[in-house]
Amino acid sequence: MNIANSKAPVLKVTNLGPATALNYQLSLKGAERAYRKADADDKKVISGMVSDCEFAIEWLSTGRRPGNKRGIERRAGYEREILLDPIRMQAFASNSKAGSPANLSDDQQFQLQFALDQLSDRERECYVMAHGECIPHSEIAFMLGIATGSVAEYVQRAQRKVSNVIVDSLFYS
């Protein structure tokens, strides 16, 4: 088939510049015009373009992901609470003896070990990775071969247990 003789429509491509809400609005108007003139097969594709443009416009204008029900203002309790000093937990997990101000005394090491001994193996594993090594839940889930929700549940459970140990223990001041 000769391309020069084909009846395919000629598309005019315009560079709209950087990804701004205004440029996406221009794209949206062009897609809506094309949708009105399109046949049934093309309307499916173009409607996807329209919805993508609307999604991008909302994200760029609000600064938040559209449809996100768990935004920063609605963080879960386990993300708001810091039960142990993060520097102490990281020093415990890395076990460094260099001249860092995060080094722990033997007494502090004992206190943390006592709190972690109250956890199950999986809870301890997830808790130390999340809070000691600052690994995101998704990466922990991948490394352990479990669901991200399971990691979150293990970390929550571990935080409750550690909190109870801190409240009830003679070792913590």
C-alpha positions in Angstrom: 0.0 0.0 0.0 1.3 3.4 -0.9 1.3 5.8 2.0 1.0 8.8 -0.2 -2.3 7.4 -1.6 -3.8 6.3 1.7 -7.0 7.9 3.1 -5.6 8.1 6.7 -6.2 11.5 8.3 -3.3 13.8 8.6 -2.6 14.8 12.2 -1.1 18.1 13.1 1.2 17.8 16.1 1.8 20.9 18.1 4.4 21.2 20.9 2.6 22.8 23.8 5.7 23.2 25.9 6.2 22.3 29.5 3.6 20.3 31.5 1.5 23.0 33.1 -2.2 23.1 33.9 -2.7 25.7 31.1 -1.1 23.5 28.5 -3.1 20.5 29.6 -6.3 22.6 29.3 -5.3 23.5 25.7 -4.8 19.8 25.1 -8.1 19.0 26.7 -9.9 21.4 24.4 -8.3 19.9 21.4 -9.2 16.4 22.5 -12.8 17.4 23.2 -13.0 18.9 19.7 -11.6 15.7 18.2 -14.0 13.6 20.2 -17.0 15.5 18.8 -15.8 14.8 15.2 -14.6 11.2 15.8 -16.4 8.0 14.8 -17.3 5.3 17.4 -13.9 3.5 17.3 -11.9 6.6 17.8 -14.1 7.9 20.6 -12.9 5.2 22.9 -9.3 6.3 22.5 -10.0 10.0 22.6 -12.1 9.7 25.8 -9.1 8.1 27.4 -7.1 11.2 26.4 -9.8 13.5 27.8 -9.8 11.7 31.1 -6.0 11.7 31.3 -5.9 15.5 30.7 -8.6 16.1 33.3 -6.6 14.0 35.8 -3.4 15.9 35.1 -5.1 19.3 35.3 -6.6 18.4 38.7 -3.3 17.1 40.0 -1.3 20.2 38.8 -3.9 22.7 40.0 -4.5 21.1 43.5 -1.0 19.7 44.1 -2.6 16.4 45.2 -3.3 13.1 43.5 -6.9 13.1 42.3 -9.2 10.6 44.1 -6.6 10.0 46.9 -8.6 9.2 50.0 -5.5 8.9 52.3 -3.7 12.2 51.8 -1.1 13.6 54.2 -3.8 15.3 56.3 -5.4 11.9 57.0 -2.3 9.9 58.0 -2.9 6.8 60.0 -1.9 6.7 63.7 1.1 4.5 63.1 2.5 7.2 60.8 2.0 10.0 63.3 3.4 8.3 66.4 7.1 8.1 67.1 7.4 5.7 70.0 11.2 5.6 70.1 13.7 8.3 69.2 14.4 7.5 65.5 18.1 8.3 66.0 18.3 5.7 68.8 16.5 3.1 66.7 18.7 3.7 63.7 21.9 3.6 65.8 20.6 0.3 67.3 19.9 -1.2 63.8 23.2 -0.1 62.3 25.2 -1.0 65.4 27.9 1.6 64.5 30.7 2.3 66.9 32.2 5.2 64.9 32.3 8.7 66.5 28.7 9.4 65.8 26.5 11.2 68.3 23.9 8.5 67.6 26.0 5.8 69.4 24.1 4.1 72.2 25.3 3.3 75.7 25.1 -0.3 76.8 22.1 0.6 79.0 20.3 2.1 76.0 21.1 -1.0 73.9 19.7 -3.2 76.6 16.5 -1.1 76.8 15.9 -1.4 73.1 16.7 -5.1 73.0 14.3 -5.7 75.9 11.5 -3.9 73.9 12.3 -5.7 70.7 12.4 -9.1 72.5 8.7 -8.7 73.2 7.9 -8.9 69.5 7.4 -11.9 67.3 10.1 -12.6 64.7 8.1 -11.1 61.8 7.1 -8.1 63.8 10.7 -7.4 64.9 11.9 -7.9 61.3 9.4 -5.4 59.9 9.8 -2.9 62.8 13.6 -2.8 62.6 13.5 -2.5 58.8 10.9 0.3 58.9 12.1 2.3 61.8 15.8 1.3 62.2 16.8 1.1 58.5 14.1 3.6 57.2 13.0 1.2 54.4 9.6 1.9 52.9 6.8 -0.6 53.6 6.6 -1.5 49.9 10.3 -2.5 49.8 10.0 -4.5 53.0 7.1 -6.4 51.5 9.1 -7.1 48.4 12.1 -8.3 50.4 10.0 -10.5 52.7 7.6 -11.8 50.0 4.5 -10.6 51.8 1.8 -8.0 51.1 2.4 -4.3 51.9 -0.7 -4.3 54.1 0.8 -7.2 56.1 4.0 -5.1 56.7 1.9 -2.2 57.9 0.0 -4.5 60.2 3.2 -6.0 61.6 4.7 -2.6 62.2 1.5 -1.3 63.9 1.3 -4.4 66.1 5.0 -3.9 67.0 4.5 -0.3 67.8 1.6 -1.1 70.2 3.7 -3.7 71.9 6.8 -1.4 72.2 4.5 1.4 73.5 3.2 -0.9 76.2 6.7 -2.0 77.1 7.8 1.6 77.4 4.8 2.5 79.6 5.0 -0.6 81.8 8.8 -1.1 82.0 11.1 -0.1 84.8 13.9 0.3 82.2 12.5 3.4 80.5 12.4 6.7 82.2 
